[in-house]
């Protein structure tokens, strides 16, 4: 079972790389493939501690 999952993961990575680096694909498809590769690689796993007593100030300008 674990070997089967590894094969599927490797095939998915290979297919996403094909999409990401093929200049014939649209930019949005290429960016989505890169995003998925980054997620699969764990590049978005930063943890932040949020204090419930914190104040966040947001200023919007035109």
Protein Blocks (a to p, Z undefined) as FASTA:
>chain_A
ZZmmmmmmmmmmmmmmmmmmmmkbcfklmmmmmmmmmmmnopamcccdddfkbccddddd
ZZ
